Amino acid sequence: MRRAAFILGVVVLASLLVFELNAQFGGGRFGAASRLQAEGPYTPPDREFHFVRLEYTDLQQFSRGFGFGSRNGRGVGWWLVDWPDADEHFSTGISRLTRIDIGKPKHFRLLDDERVFNYPWIYATQTDRWGLSEAECARLREYLLRGGFLVTDDMWGEESYVVFTSTMAKVLPGKDIPDLPETDPVMHVLYDIREKDRTFIPGSRHLYRGANGKSEIYQPPGTSPAWRGMYDDRNHMVVAVNYDTDVADAWEFADVPEYPENMTALAYRYGINYIIYSMTH
């Protein structure tokens, strides 16, 4: 009975979070900029945890010019998709749903600063388009084997996955990328994520207005959402792989009434579990 009450409380908190974000950030797809401001890349950590986004150079064939990463961020490259909105909204959610002392989000390149090793968790998006150099692969390997944790997100299709896996084969040679079993500790470190939760988390582009006026989810044919991981020699998970799903869009649009609340709540559960696992295992 106590466990049931606890789970109900978590669900209520997650639901309240979405409504609080709506109020705090002004609501609407083109609402006001959020209050948390993205911080420059090289200041040292001043809190227990910072959301850190990985900057990288695009593969030449996928080069992305200057444009919007989100409603409130513009720049060059695929690394900044959903930035800074996703980073800021999710950081606010972490502070409300956990006791982790949260600082401002950051973003930097692997080779620019030794202080990358001060941060236990890095997020990278569109990793089917990154062009990591040999030196960057070596630095990422060192980061992971020294206890760091990488979350990758928003990559789609088998061709894209081949680009990602070929890079990771240089980062962690000989390591497989299996599907996460439901029994994996990362699935239960705070929230219990079950088989039913391995569901398609839509990007904003996958939503349309139904006949009843509510948002409906369109899952592209052929997509097969999967949650996978890579492990070090001690069977410790060091890379989380979100495939054929868009967790960061659920963070980015947490303040948009049209985005499904249950999808935002699920994306927060995945993200927070990754963070707590990275800080405690």
C-alpha atoms as a printed R data frame, in Angstrom:
    type eleno elety resid chain resno       x      y       z
1   ATOM     1    CA   MET     A     1   0.000  0.000   0.000
2   ATOM     2    CA   ARG     A     2   2.830  2.395   0.857
3   ATOM     3    CA   ARG     A     3   4.517  1.649  -2.485
4   ATOM     4    CA   ALA     A     4   1.275  2.316  -4.358
5   ATOM     5    CA   ALA     A     5   0.878  5.610  -2.528
6   ATOM     6    CA   PHE     A     6   4.471  6.573  -3.344
7   ATOM     7    CA   ILE     A     7   4.017  5.833  -7.049
8   ATOM     8    CA   LEU     A     8   0.780  7.817  -7.108
9   ATOM     9    CA   GLY     A     9   2.611 10.711  -5.477
10  ATOM    10    CA   VAL     A    10   5.341 10.604  -8.120
11  ATOM    11    CA   VAL     A    11   2.766 10.670 -10.925
12  ATOM    12    CA   VAL     A    12   0.992 13.617  -9.311
13  ATOM    13    CA   LEU     A    13   4.297 15.479  -8.915
14  ATOM    14    CA   ALA     A    14   5.158 14.887 -12.568
15  ATOM    15    CA   SER     A    15   1.736 16.166 -13.632
16  ATOM    16    CA   LEU     A    16   2.017 19.222 -11.410
17  ATOM    17    CA   LEU     A    17   5.450 19.917 -12.872
18  ATOM    18    CA   VAL     A    18   4.012 20.376 -16.351
19  ATOM    19    CA   PHE     A    19   1.395 22.825 -15.124
20  ATOM    20    CA   GLU     A    20   4.015 24.725 -13.087
21  ATOM    21    CA   LEU     A    21   6.280 24.932 -16.124
22  ATOM    22    CA   ASN     A    22   3.349 26.302 -18.116
23  ATOM    23    CA   ALA     A    23   2.853 29.029 -15.559
24  ATOM    24    CA   GLN     A    24   6.535 29.769 -15.047
25  ATOM    25    CA   PHE     A    25   7.589 29.905 -18.691
26  ATOM    26    CA   GLY     A    26   4.603 31.756 -20.096
27  ATOM    27    CA   GLY     A    27   2.995 28.918 -22.066
28  ATOM    28    CA   GLY     A    28   2.329 28.702 -25.769
29  ATOM    29    CA   ARG     A    29   4.559 27.443 -28.562
30  ATOM    30    CA   PHE     A    30   6.083 30.886 -28.879
31  ATOM    31    CA   GLY     A    31   6.031 31.781 -25.183
32  ATOM    32    CA   ALA     A    32   8.519 33.982 -23.370
33  ATOM    33    CA   ALA     A    33  12.119 32.819 -22.901
34  ATOM    34    CA   SER     A    34  12.625 30.690 -19.807
35  ATOM    35    CA   ARG     A    35  14.200 32.191 -16.719
36  ATOM    36    CA   LEU     A    36  17.148 29.829 -16.547
37  ATOM    37    CA   GLN     A    37  19.753 31.197 -18.925
38  ATOM    38    CA   ALA     A    38  22.276 29.008 -20.732
39  ATOM    39    CA   GLU     A    39  25.713 29.564 -19.278
40  ATOM    40    CA   GLY     A    40  29.022 29.900 -21.060
41  ATOM    41    CA   PRO     A    41  30.954 26.708 -21.650
42  ATOM    42    CA   TYR     A    42  34.021 27.098 -19.448
43  ATOM    43    CA   THR     A    43  32.952 28.111 -15.957
44  ATOM    44    CA   PRO     A    44  33.643 25.431 -13.323
45  ATOM    45    CA   PRO     A    45  30.775 23.564 -11.666
46  ATOM    46    CA   ASP     A    46  29.257 25.500  -8.796
47  ATOM    47    CA   ARG     A    47  26.440 23.069  -8.068
48  ATOM    48    CA   GLU     A    48  26.052 19.334  -7.577
49  ATOM    49    CA   PHE     A    49  24.811 18.821 -11.129
50  ATOM    50    CA   HIS     A    50  24.772 20.716 -14.415
51  ATOM    51    CA   PHE     A    51  23.049 19.624 -17.608
52  ATOM    52    CA   VAL     A    52  25.970 19.489 -20.044
53  ATOM    53    CA   ARG     A    53  25.371 19.388 -23.786
54  ATOM    54    CA   LEU     A    54  28.121 18.171 -26.092
55  ATOM    55    CA   GLU     A    55  29.169 20.440 -28.947
56  ATOM    56    CA   TYR     A    56  30.560 18.720 -32.022
57  ATOM    57    CA   THR     A    57  31.377 19.357 -35.676
58  ATOM    58    CA   ASP     A    58  28.892 17.956 -38.196
59  ATOM    59    CA   LEU     A    59  29.887 15.315 -40.680
60  ATOM    60    CA   GLN     A    60  30.492 17.169 -43.927
61  ATOM    61    CA   GLN     A    61  27.614 15.482 -45.761
62  ATOM    62    CA   PHE     A    62  25.189 16.498 -43.005
63  ATOM    63    CA   SER     A    63  26.446 20.021 -42.365
64  ATOM    64    CA   ARG     A    64  23.792 22.238 -40.800
65  ATOM    65    CA   GLY     A    65  24.068 25.981 -41.272
66  ATOM    66    CA   PHE     A    66  22.922 28.797 -39.039
67  ATOM    67    CA   GLY     A    67  19.374 28.425 -37.787
68  ATOM    68    CA   PHE     A    68  17.079 27.954 -34.823
69  ATOM    69    CA   GLY     A    69  17.854 25.156 -32.392
70  ATOM    70    CA   SER     A    70  14.636 25.926 -30.525
71  ATOM    71    CA   ARG     A    71  12.363 28.907 -29.977
72  ATOM    72    CA   ASN     A    72  15.076 30.655 -27.967
73  ATOM    73    CA   GLY     A    73  18.344 29.431 -29.430
74  ATOM    74    CA   ARG     A    74  20.132 29.888 -32.741
75  ATOM    75    CA   GLY     A    75  23.478 28.741 -34.012
76  ATOM    76    CA   VAL     A    76  25.391 26.447 -36.364
77  ATOM    77    CA   GLY     A    77  25.429 22.659 -36.209
78  ATOM    78    CA   TRP     A    78  23.200 19.748 -35.280
79  ATOM    79    CA   TRP     A    79  24.484 19.639 -31.705
80  ATOM    80    CA   LEU     A    80  22.207 22.521 -30.671
81  ATOM    81    CA   VAL     A    81  18.836 21.068 -31.711
82  ATOM    82    CA   ASP     A    82  16.342 21.802 -28.886
83  ATOM    83    CA   TRP     A    83  18.924 24.048 -27.159
84  ATOM    84    CA   PRO     A    84  18.568 25.874 -24.812
85  ATOM    85    CA   ASP     A    85  14.874 25.207 -24.097
86  ATOM    86    CA   ALA     A    86  15.196 21.464 -23.446
87  ATOM    87    CA   ASP     A    87  18.227 21.946 -21.194
88  ATOM    88    CA   GLU     A    88  16.579 24.711 -19.172
89  ATOM    89    CA   HIS     A    89  13.173 23.092 -18.790
90  ATOM    90    CA   PHE     A    90  14.665 19.747 -17.793
91  ATOM    91    CA   SER     A    91  17.001 21.425 -15.291
92  ATOM    92    CA   THR     A    92  13.994 23.101 -13.709
93  ATOM    93    CA   GLY     A    93  12.210 19.751 -13.564
94  ATOM    94    CA   ILE     A    94  15.169 18.061 -11.875
95  ATOM    95    CA   SER     A    95  15.212 20.737  -9.188
96  ATOM    96    CA   ARG     A    96  11.495 20.269  -8.525
97  ATOM    97    CA   LEU     A    97  11.371 16.467  -8.606
98  ATOM    98    CA   THR     A    98  14.624 15.636  -6.794
99  ATOM    99    CA   ARG     A    99  16.891 17.020  -4.096
100 ATOM   100    CA   ILE     A   100  19.815 17.361  -6.490
101 ATOM   101    CA   ASP     A   101  21.416 20.810  -6.280
102 ATOM   102    CA   ILE     A   102  21.024 22.001  -9.888
103 ATOM   103    CA   GLY     A   103  23.154 24.628 -11.605
104 ATOM   104    CA   LYS     A   104  22.716 26.337 -14.952
105 ATOM   105    CA   PRO     A   105  23.043 24.248 -18.119
106 ATOM   106    CA   LYS     A   106  26.354 24.248 -19.948
107 ATOM   107    CA   HIS     A   107  27.694 23.215 -23.336
108 ATOM   108    CA   PHE     A   108  31.228 22.562 -24.511
109 ATOM   109    CA   ARG     A   109  33.479 20.500 -26.761
110 ATOM   110    CA   LEU     A   110  35.383 17.464 -25.566
111 ATOM   111    CA   LEU     A   111  38.845 18.838 -26.289
112 ATOM   112    CA   ASP     A   112  38.449 22.422 -25.122
113 ATOM   113    CA   ASP     A   113  38.816 22.030 -21.382
114 ATOM   114    CA   GLU     A   114  40.067 19.433 -18.893
115 ATOM   115    CA   ARG     A   115  37.137 20.380 -16.665
116 ATOM   116    CA   VAL     A   116  34.908 18.111 -18.738
117 ATOM   117    CA   PHE     A   117  35.954 15.496 -16.203
118 ATOM   118    CA   ASN     A   118  34.243 17.469 -13.427
119 ATOM   119    CA   TYR     A   119  30.825 16.698 -14.909
120 ATOM   120    CA   PRO     A   120  29.364 13.183 -14.523
121 ATOM   121    CA   TRP     A   121  26.778 13.446 -17.310
122 ATOM   122    CA   ILE     A   122  26.795 14.651 -20.926
123 ATOM   123    CA   TYR     A   123  23.908 14.828 -23.377
124 ATOM   124    CA   ALA     A   124  24.357 14.627 -27.156
125 ATOM   125    CA   THR     A   125  21.638 14.929 -29.781
126 ATOM   126    CA   GLN     A   126  21.567 13.993 -33.470
127 ATOM   127    CA   THR     A   127  24.537 11.652 -32.977
128 ATOM   128    CA   ASP     A   128  23.993 10.196 -36.416
129 ATOM   129    CA   ARG     A   129  25.414 13.468 -37.750
130 ATOM   130    CA   TRP     A   130  28.426 14.014 -35.524
131 ATOM   131    CA   GLY     A   131  31.904 13.938 -36.958
132 ATOM   132    CA   LEU     A   132  34.107 13.155 -33.958
133 ATOM   133    CA   SER     A   133  37.824 13.232 -34.688
134 ATOM   134    CA   GLU     A   134  40.159 10.481 -33.492
135 ATOM   135    CA   ALA     A   135  41.266 12.785 -30.674
136 ATOM   136    CA   GLU     A   136  37.661 13.434 -29.662
137 ATOM   137    CA   CYS     A   137  36.893  9.713 -29.693
138 ATOM   138    CA   ALA     A   138  39.886  9.110 -27.445
139 ATOM   139    CA   ARG     A   139  38.807 11.887 -25.069
140 ATOM   140    CA   LEU     A   140  35.257 10.539 -24.916
141 ATOM   141    CA   ARG     A   141  36.628  7.070 -24.185
142 ATOM   142    CA   GLU     A   142  38.718  8.477 -21.339
143 ATOM   143    CA   TYR     A   143  35.714 10.385 -20.010
144 ATOM   144    CA   LEU     A   144  33.499  7.292 -19.981
145 ATOM   145    CA   LEU     A   145  36.111  4.976 -18.488
146 ATOM   146    CA   ARG     A   146  36.814  7.485 -15.717
147 ATOM   147    CA   GLY     A   147  33.179  7.345 -14.648
148 ATOM   148    CA   GLY     A   148  31.352  9.702 -17.023
149 ATOM   149    CA   PHE     A   149  27.947  8.986 -18.529
150 ATOM   150    CA   LEU     A   150  26.722  9.876 -22.034
151 ATOM   151    CA   VAL     A   151  23.066 10.140 -23.101
152 ATOM   152    CA   THR     A   152  22.349 10.136 -26.848
153 ATOM   153    CA   ASP     A   153  18.975 11.019 -28.297
154 ATOM   154    CA   ASP     A   154  16.882 11.867 -31.380
155 ATOM   155    CA   MET     A   155  18.415  9.592 -34.025
156 ATOM   156    CA   TRP     A   156  16.205  7.800 -36.524
157 ATOM   157    CA   GLY     A   157  16.491  4.890 -38.907
158 ATOM   158    CA   GLU     A   158  19.007  2.147 -39.594
159 ATOM   159    CA   GLU     A   159  21.273  4.255 -41.821
160 ATOM   160    CA   SER     A   160  21.589  6.855 -39.090
161 ATOM   161    CA   TYR     A   161  22.238  4.163 -36.524
162 ATOM   162    CA   VAL     A   162  25.149  2.822 -38.581
163 ATOM   163    CA   VAL     A   163  26.809  6.273 -38.418
164 ATOM   164    CA   PHE     A   164  26.378  6.333 -34.650
165 ATOM   165    CA   THR     A   165  27.620  2.793 -34.060
166 ATOM   166    CA   SER     A   166  30.663  3.266 -36.286
167 ATOM   167    CA   THR     A   167  31.690  6.219 -34.118
168 ATOM   168    CA   MET     A   168  31.067  4.361 -30.874
169 ATOM   169    CA   ALA     A   169  33.158  1.456 -32.158
170 ATOM   170    CA   LYS     A   170  36.096  3.889 -32.100
171 ATOM   171    CA   VAL     A   171  35.145  5.203 -28.664
172 ATOM   172    CA   LEU     A   172  34.602  1.817 -26.984
173 ATOM   173    CA   PRO     A   173  36.067 -0.836 -29.298
174 ATOM   174    CA   GLY     A   174  34.509 -4.273 -29.081
175 ATOM   175    CA   LYS     A   175  31.524 -3.181 -26.995
176 ATOM   176    CA   ASP     A   176  28.007 -4.135 -28.037
177 ATOM   177    CA   ILE     A   177  24.941 -1.900 -27.710
178 ATOM   178    CA   PRO     A   178  22.194 -4.211 -26.391
179 ATOM   179    CA   ASP     A   179  18.605 -3.265 -25.595
180 ATOM   180    CA   LEU     A   180  18.185 -2.376 -21.929
181 ATOM   181    CA   PRO     A   181  16.485 -5.207 -20.049
182 ATOM   182    CA   GLU     A   182  13.677 -4.196 -17.739
183 ATOM   183    CA   THR     A   183  15.825 -5.468 -14.875
184 ATOM   184    CA   ASP     A   184  18.689 -3.043 -15.565
185 ATOM   185    CA   PRO     A   185  19.336 -0.848 -12.491
186 ATOM   186    CA   VAL     A   186  19.020  2.321 -14.591
187 ATOM   187    CA   MET     A   187  15.352  1.432 -15.116
188 ATOM   188    CA   HIS     A   188  14.618  1.439 -11.396
189 ATOM   189    CA   VAL     A   189  17.130  3.707  -9.689
190 ATOM   190    CA   LEU     A   190  14.329  6.162  -8.822
191 ATOM   191    CA   TYR     A   191  11.336  5.651 -11.113
192 ATOM   192    CA   ASP     A   192  10.256  2.157 -12.110
193 ATOM   193    CA   ILE     A   193  10.284  2.121 -15.907
194 ATOM   194    CA   ARG     A   194   8.418 -0.909 -17.214
195 ATOM   195    CA   GLU     A   195   7.957 -2.572 -20.582
196 ATOM   196    CA   LYS     A   196   4.847 -0.462 -21.205
197 ATOM   197    CA   ASP     A   197   7.031  2.657 -20.956
198 ATOM   198    CA   ARG     A   198   9.152  1.669 -23.958
199 ATOM   199    CA   THR     A   199   6.848  3.700 -26.109
200 ATOM   200    CA   PHE     A   200   7.265  6.287 -28.820
201 ATOM   201    CA   ILE     A   201   8.004  9.743 -27.388
202 ATOM   202    CA   PRO     A   202   7.076 12.183 -30.146
203 ATOM   203    CA   GLY     A   203   8.821 15.262 -31.367
204 ATOM   204    CA   SER     A   204   6.704 18.314 -32.023
205 ATOM   205    CA   ARG     A   205   6.719 17.345 -35.709
206 ATOM   206    CA   HIS     A   206   4.861 14.135 -34.822
207 ATOM   207    CA   LEU     A   207   1.795 15.918 -33.410
208 ATOM   208    CA   TYR     A   208  -1.339 17.013 -35.190
209 ATOM   209    CA   ARG     A   209  -4.686 18.363 -34.050
210 ATOM   210    CA   GLY     A   210  -7.365 15.695 -34.027
211 ATOM   211    CA   ALA     A   211 -11.074 16.056 -34.763
212 ATOM   212    CA   ASN     A   212 -11.754 16.643 -31.067
213 ATOM   213    CA   GLY     A   213  -9.301 19.533 -31.012
214 ATOM   214    CA   LYS     A   214  -6.734 17.627 -28.938
215 ATOM   215    CA   SER     A   215  -3.202 16.761 -29.985
216 ATOM   216    CA   GLU     A   216  -2.808 13.358 -31.596
217 ATOM   217    CA   ILE     A   217   0.490 11.509 -32.016
218 ATOM   218    CA   TYR     A   218   1.614 10.356 -35.452
219 ATOM   219    CA   GLN     A   219   4.329  7.705 -35.260
220 ATOM   220    CA   PRO     A   220   6.146  7.454 -38.605
221 ATOM   221    CA   PRO     A   221   5.832  4.043 -40.281
222 ATOM   222    CA   GLY     A   222   8.818  1.803 -39.768
223 ATOM   223    CA   THR     A   223   9.984  3.433 -36.537
224 ATOM   224    CA   SER     A   224  10.794  1.084 -33.698
225 ATOM   225    CA   PRO     A   225  11.600  2.916 -30.447
226 ATOM   226    CA   ALA     A   226  14.379  1.328 -28.439
227 ATOM   227    CA   TRP     A   227  16.376  2.097 -25.302
228 ATOM   228    CA   ARG     A   228  19.860  0.661 -25.434
229 ATOM   229    CA   GLY     A   229  23.114  0.948 -23.524
230 ATOM   230    CA   MET     A   230  26.866  0.425 -23.585
231 ATOM   231    CA   TYR     A   231  28.792 -1.011 -20.660
232 ATOM   232    CA   ASP     A   232  32.381 -0.939 -19.475
233 ATOM   233    CA   ASP     A   233  34.419 -3.980 -18.457
234 ATOM   234    CA   ARG     A   234  32.768 -3.994 -15.014
235 ATOM   235    CA   ASN     A   235  29.314 -4.216 -16.622
236 ATOM   236    CA   HIS     A   236  28.667 -0.639 -15.569
237 ATOM   237    CA   MET     A   237  26.464  1.300 -17.972
238 ATOM   238    CA   VAL     A   238  28.279  4.310 -19.449
239 ATOM   239    CA   VAL     A   239  26.162  5.227 -22.512
240 ATOM   240    CA   ALA     A   240  22.374  5.471 -22.796
241 ATOM   241    CA   VAL     A   241  20.985  5.311 -26.330
242 ATOM   242    CA   ASN     A   242  17.492  6.624 -27.128
243 ATOM   243    CA   TYR     A   243  16.623  5.378 -30.629
244 ATOM   244    CA   ASP     A   244  13.648  6.247 -32.860
245 ATOM   245    CA   THR     A   245  12.273  8.500 -30.149
246 ATOM   246    CA   ASP     A   246  12.645 12.154 -29.156
247 ATOM   247    CA   VAL     A   247  13.083 12.587 -25.415
248 ATOM   248    CA   ALA     A   248  14.484 16.114 -25.662
249 ATOM   249    CA   ASP     A   249  11.441 17.435 -27.532
250 ATOM   250    CA   ALA     A   250   9.330 16.340 -24.573
251 ATOM   251    CA   TRP     A   251  11.643 18.413 -22.363
252 ATOM   252    CA   GLU     A   252  11.701 21.331 -24.788
253 ATOM   253    CA   PHE     A   253   7.911 21.559 -25.107
254 ATOM   254    CA   ALA     A   254   7.127 20.952 -21.439
255 ATOM   255    CA   ASP     A   255   5.628 24.458 -21.371
256 ATOM   256    CA   VAL     A   256   3.438 23.978 -24.447
257 ATOM   257    CA   PRO     A   257  -0.185 22.979 -23.677
258 ATOM   258    CA   GLU     A   258  -0.490 21.089 -26.967
259 ATOM   259    CA   TYR     A   259   2.344 18.706 -26.107
260 ATOM   260    CA   PRO     A   260   1.023 15.544 -24.351
261 ATOM   261    CA   GLU     A   261   1.619 15.761 -20.618
262 ATOM   262    CA   ASN     A   262   2.097 12.007 -20.226
263 ATOM   263    CA   MET     A   263   4.941 12.067 -22.755
264 ATOM   264    CA   THR     A   264   6.719 14.877 -20.900
265 ATOM   265    CA   ALA     A   265   6.315 12.993 -17.621
266 ATOM   266    CA   LEU     A   266   7.788  9.836 -19.185
267 ATOM   267    CA   ALA     A   267  10.723 11.744 -20.688
268 ATOM   268    CA   TYR     A   268  11.461 13.259 -17.280
269 ATOM   269    CA   ARG     A   269  11.450  9.820 -15.667
270 ATOM   270    CA   TYR     A   270  13.950  8.496 -18.197
271 ATOM   271    CA   GLY     A   271  16.207 11.537 -17.877
272 ATOM   272    CA   ILE     A   272  16.194 11.656 -14.087
273 ATOM   273    CA   ASN     A   273  16.919  7.932 -13.858
274 ATOM   274    CA   TYR     A   274  19.927  8.423 -16.143
275 ATOM   275    CA   ILE     A   275  21.199 11.263 -13.978
276 ATOM   276    CA   ILE     A   276  20.804  9.487 -10.639
277 ATOM   277    CA   TYR     A   277  22.397  6.344 -12.031
278 ATOM   278    CA   SER     A   278  25.366  8.361 -13.324
279 ATOM   279    CA   MET     A   279  25.841  9.988  -9.915
280 ATOM   280    CA   THR     A   280  25.440  6.867  -7.763
281 ATOM   281    CA   HIS     A   281  26.896  3.925  -9.714
